[in-house]
Amino acid sequence: MAKIVLNKENYFHNLEIITKQTGSKEKTAVVLKDNAYGHGLLEIASLAKEFGITKAVVRTLEEAKKIESFFEQILILAERSYSTYSHTFHIVVNTIEEIERLPENTNVHLKVDTGMHRNGITTKTLKEAILGLSSKNLNLTGVMTHYRSADELSCDFFFQRSVFNQVKKQVCEICEQLFLPIPKFHSANSSALFRFKNFDEDFARVGIAQYGYLETNPIFDNPKLKPVMSLWANKISTRTIEKNQKVGYGGKFIAKEKMEISTYDVGYGDGFLRLNGEHKYFTPKGYEVLGKVSMDNLSINSSDEEVCIFDDVKKLAEIHDTITYEITTTLMPGIKKVIK
Ligand SMILES: *Cc1c(COP(=O)(O)O)cnc(C)c1O
């Protein structure tokens, strides 16, 4: 069966670079949503814990419950029906209306829209939101925002940062008036974190960088991260084909000479996005994926028992005209994970 190998040395290498940039392990929250971007929620949570990380970010309550014992604090980004109480869980509130639905004593991080216009309350409704939280006995433990173009060469990032600095000031004033404790402030994802000269927030929410990638414009002085995931497949069968014989659906690959080829047990059904035979793709050992990828297998000019299909997804992202995030996140959770 196909498997995903997680390289622990590379993961720790990335966390070293990230924690150096944030200033400490405590100021680093690892984003583990969507099965840790396809890497395996429990596997990455256990590695992060072993490294000394104490904070995680997930999408749902279900994910949070699975890793509750690994972390001191878990931020839940998008749970609409929240009914449990846990000291460890902090839930993100995106609208004033949501406040009504939360049970007393829930830890809340208030998301503020500073210019992305996707989620979060407007800066004008800060006081209304904080009053609402306090009247419902909810604990305001954090205030956050998200940048729309931290990975691009534009001044948007600085504009949003200045808006968020204003938000921080206002929140502190409101909390002082109401005798509420000052919440934690956080805004940075991976790209934004590496654009701070001196990172001065309470923590950063780091997703893709821990897995070894950054989509930030190369004009910035980006850190040397190492991909954590590699995908391996096992041989199903081998055959010899003659010159001009065709391989796979549509006969997209045509042999230029007699050659030995094999099929391996990975396909788009495993979430390995379909190569359509229009682009050449080579495995790390230099084998070529021949023709179109099928649902459960693909053909390669190799007869090795096991081949590494990728140990870096940048090339695949380029071929599929997408970002590295999508290549790893589409991999099915059912693929076996091995930590090495
Ligand atoms: C996914 C997500 C992140 C992590 O983003 P990366 O670019 O992977 O570092 C941070 N914050 C929020 C709100 C997110 O949804």
The ligand as a Tripos MOL2 file, in Angstrom:
@<TRIPOS>MOLECULE
LIG
   15    15     1     0     0
SMALL
NO_CHARGES

@<TRIPOS>ATOM
      1 C1         -5.0620   28.4010    7.6760 C.3       1 LIG1
      2 C2         -4.8900   29.5910    8.5270 C.ar      1 LIG1
      3 C3         -3.6020   29.9720    8.9810 C.ar      1 LIG1
      4 C4         -2.3250   29.3080    8.5160 C.3       1 LIG1
      5 O1         -1.9300   29.8340    7.2750 O.3       1 LIG1
      6 P1         -0.5470   29.4370    6.5910 P.3       1 LIG1
      7 O2         -0.4720   30.3050    5.4040 O.co2     1 LIG1
      8 O3         -0.6580   27.9800    6.2320 O.co2     1 LIG1
      9 O4          0.5280   29.6650    7.5990 O.co2     1 LIG1
     10 C5         -3.5290   31.0320    9.8780 C.ar      1 LIG1
     11 N1         -4.6280   31.6870   10.2720 N.ar      1 LIG1
     12 C6         -5.8760   31.3670    9.8420 C.ar      1 LIG1
     13 C7         -7.0470   32.1380   10.3150 C.3       1 LIG1
     14 C8         -6.0410   30.3140    8.9490 C.ar      1 LIG1
     15 O5         -7.2690   30.0110    8.4970 O.3       1 LIG1
@<TRIPOS>BOND
     1     1     2 1
     2     2     3 ar
     3     2    14 ar
     4     3     4 1
     5     3    10 ar
     6     4     5 1
     7     5     6 1
     8     6     7 2
     9     6     8 1
    10     6     9 1
    11    10    11 ar
    12    11    12 ar
    13    12    13 1
    14    12    14 ar
    15    14    15 1
@<TRIPOS>SUBSTRUCTURE
     1 LIG1         1 GROUP 0 **** ****
